[in-house]
Amino acid sequence: MPIMKDILEGFALVAVASVADAVDKVTGQRGYMDATIKPRTVDKRVVGPAATVLETATSEFVPPQHALDLIDEAPRGSVIVISIDGGESDVAVWGGLMTAGAVANDHVGAILDGAVRDLPEIRRDYGFPVYARDVSPGTTLGRFRTVASQVPVKVGGVVVHPGDIIVADVDGVVVVPLAHAAEVLAMSKEIDDRELEQAKLIIAERSLRAGLAKYGRI
């Protein structure tokens, strides 16, 4: 299912918290990733379709070939999402060269269930947003290998299918199932609008209780 441009543009304008709430209500499942997956390079918002990579433990010294190929082959504007079984904070699954490839291919961000390295280079040369569990100089060589790309993966406690919409900023990372994208976006806008009116009422009435009584939201 292709993603309409106006859907992506809409998700760029709504609060990440509202998107998380809307996914909860529309799908009945949590859509936000673990709080440890956060912006590590720049505090830049990321909105785009997921292009996924699966990694697993190994003792082989092999390059992350599926990830390297996907960076060149994924549709422009993708968010590269890399999963490691159980998550990994001490091994970097992304660095400066992969960032260069992502920028060259007009991708919009990376979401990692592992760590990132080469932060000075990424910040200085690219300003590319990478959300990761942590920062580490450690390499995947001899520790992890890629086994597949463009398959369903689990990252930060949430299943991500290729093409699902990633919406992320300093509040966190939310996965919007593609099949529910339009409905989630509409509800996110409604939540934003309602909270804006509620905040105005709280200020005008000088009362949090007044806002809660009328809108019933906190």
SULJO-V319937 format. One record per helix or strand of 3 or more residues. SS is the DSSP state (hx for helix, st for strand). FROM is the first residue (numbers start at 0). TO is the last residue. If there is no record, write none. Layout:
ss->SS from->FROM to->TO
ss->SS from->FROM to->TO
This chain:
ss->hx from->4 to->10
ss->hx from->15 to->26
ss->st from->45 to->56
ss->hx from->64 to->72
ss->st from->78 to->83
ss->st from->91 to->93
ss->hx from->95 to->103
ss->st from->108 to->111
ss->hx from->118 to->124
ss->st from->129 to->131
ss->st from->143 to->148
ss->st from->152 to->154
ss->st from->157 to->159
ss->st from->164 to->168
ss->st from->171 to->175
ss->hx from->177 to->204
ss->hx from->207 to->214
